[in-house]
Structure formats: C-alpha cells, structure tokens
C-alpha cells in the first residue's frame, strides 16, 4: 500500500504584534518630544516660528510614517498597534484635560 504523502503546512506570515505597535507609538511620542524640547531649547534665540510648529508635529508625522512602513512590510498587526497607540495617546490627553477642567470647576472659579 502506498502511504499518503504529508501535505506541508505553509508558514504563517509574521504580521507583527499589537503590543509592540502600541509600545512603539508611546516611545515615539515621549522620545520625540524629548528630542523636540532639546531642539527648541537649542534654537530658542532664532525667530523661526514656523520651524517650531513643524518640530512639534514631527513625532506625529513619525508615527504615521511608521504605520505606513509597517503596513508595506506586511506587519499589519504592528501597524494597527501603532494606530491604537495614537488613539490611546488622545484618550489619555482627553482624560487629563477633563480632570484638570473638573478640578478648576469644582474649586468655584467663575
């Protein structure tokens, strides 16, 4: 009798990790603004206000570029993790704003 030949299982593609993407988004956010603060502190005497605005947008641009780069490499879960990380950054900022506004409102300011 002929034995059946085993069917090879194709390897699953490496789609990345959601947790890695969230961690990368937070690392770019925190590290990016540390670098931006150092750059702005180094050039505080110059009069390039537009350059400061662009510098403040650099971490956000880097996160969006990372999403595109990861998606083009096929690591869609990591790209989705970076998007979730961006959403969590907005959520934390919203919660901090609401908490500070609540503290000011409860202190009786008019």
Secondary structure, DSSP 8 states (H G I E B T S, - for coil): -----------------HHHHHHHHHHHHHHHHHHHHHHHHHTTTS--HHHHHHHHHHHHHHHHHHHHHHHHTT-HHHHHHHHHHHHHHHHHHHHHHHHHHHHHHHTT--
